[in-house]
Amino acid sequence: MLAEHEKLAREATTRNEPYDGYLLRLTELEVAARTANAIAARIRAAGFPVVKDLDTFDFTALPALPKQKILELTRREWIDQSTNACLIGGSGTGKTHVATAIGLALCRVGLRVRFVTAASLVTELEAAQQQHRLDRLLANLERVDLLILDELGDLSFSRAGAELLFQVFADRYERKSLLLTSNLPFSEWGQISQGERMTAALLDRLTHRCHIFEMNGESYRFRESMKAKDGQTMKAAKPKK
């Protein structure tokens, strides 16, 4: 309001605008600025690796992936219901892209999101436990409306690390939402937690109320690499003038 009041006052005088109209426009600018600042702060706090939206995701490359259901996850209803979501599929199929886009959309509607790889979170939990601040970290995670856990299954964890990760799952069960990406089918999750009993308990909590999407197809990075290679081949094959 301090930055804009003089300009708006001049405009109001020129247009013979009533005083209450001037105050309304000035207040609307203030509210819009605060809203934009709050969204930017939530996005920074989320820790997304990159900023990507669904309008840049190629759904045609994964015809079995239901676009409408993915778009529904950009609205907050499933978060309000403390439901989970899983994106399961091979490497390079766009799981991180979709998870990031969903998280960004939810930041924009006022929700607190945290994006972290599974390996990074386990490392963070183990360090917090050693430094006697695990309760504080768990409390901070509990305040997050959506925890996005990326790349679960890329690395296996120690027994202690798996137990800490299970604690996060248990704390959020039917209270807060999780969004996981993994390149492993559920049948192979035993190698993550190094124990069938813990895996069964983890999956039981995760999948009880969960949207599960399979994202299997050709790697996006592989397709782009082949396109680039084909382009170079065609360029080299062109006759020189």
Disulfide bonds with the S-S distance in Angstrom:
none
